[in-house]
Amino acid sequence: MRNVVTLSSKYQVVIPRAAREAMSLEAGDELLVLCKPDRVVMIPKPRSFRAKTAGLHGEVWQGARAYLQDERNTW
C-alpha cells in the first residue's frame, strides 16, 4: 500500500482510508508517534502495555533459574 499525504498548515495529516481499515482505527483512537532519524512511525497505542508485552523475550530467561541456583551453590 502506497499513499502520499500532505502536511496541512496546522501540521496535521489524514491517515488514508486503506490504512485506517487495515489497522481497524476509529475516530478517537490514540497513536504513538516514534521519531527515527529519517522517518516518523505512527502505531496504535496498546490498550494495555502490560498485556501487549507479556511473554516477550522469554528466551532470555531460559535457564536463569538453574544459573541462579549454581551461583548460590558457590557461596
C-alpha positions in Angstrom: 0.0 0.0 0.0 1.5 3.3 -1.1 -0.3 6.5 -0.2 1.0 10.1 -0.2 -0.4 12.5 2.4 0.1 16.2 2.7 1.0 18.1 5.8 -1.5 20.8 6.5 -0.8 24.4 7.6 -1.6 23.1 11.1 1.0 20.3 10.7 -1.8 17.6 10.5 -2.1 14.6 8.3 -5.0 12.5 7.3 -4.5 8.8 7.6 -5.7 7.2 4.3 -8.8 5.1 4.5 -7.0 1.9 3.4 -4.5 2.3 6.3 -7.3 3.0 8.8 -9.2 0.0 7.7 -6.2 -2.3 7.6 -5.4 -1.3 11.3 -9.1 -1.1 12.4 -8.6 2.5 13.5 -11.5 4.6 14.6 -12.0 8.2 15.5 -10.6 8.9 18.9 -8.1 6.1 18.8 -4.6 7.1 20.1 -1.4 6.6 18.1 2.1 6.5 19.4 4.5 8.7 17.3 8.0 7.4 17.1 10.7 9.7 15.7 13.5 7.9 13.8 16.4 9.8 12.2 14.9 9.5 8.7 11.2 8.9 9.3 8.2 9.2 11.6 6.4 6.0 12.6 2.8 6.0 14.0 1.4 2.9 15.6 -1.8 2.3 17.5 -1.4 2.8 21.3 -2.0 -0.5 23.0 -4.9 -0.6 25.4 -2.6 -2.3 27.9 1.1 -2.2 27.6 1.4 -5.0 30.1 -0.8 -7.3 28.0 1.0 -6.3 24.8 4.4 -7.0 26.1 3.6 -10.1 28.3 5.9 -13.0 27.3 8.2 -11.0 25.1 11.8 -12.2 25.1 11.1 -15.2 27.2 14.1 -16.9 25.7 16.3 -14.5 27.6 15.2 -16.1 30.9 15.5 -19.8 29.8 18.0 -21.4 32.1 18.1 -18.5 34.5 16.8 -20.5 37.4 19.5 -23.1 37.0 22.2 -20.4 36.6 21.0 -18.7 39.8 21.0 -22.0 41.7 24.5 -22.7 40.5 25.7 -19.2 41.7 24.1 -19.7 45.1 25.7 -23.1 45.4 29.2 -21.4 45.1 28.6 -19.3 48.2 
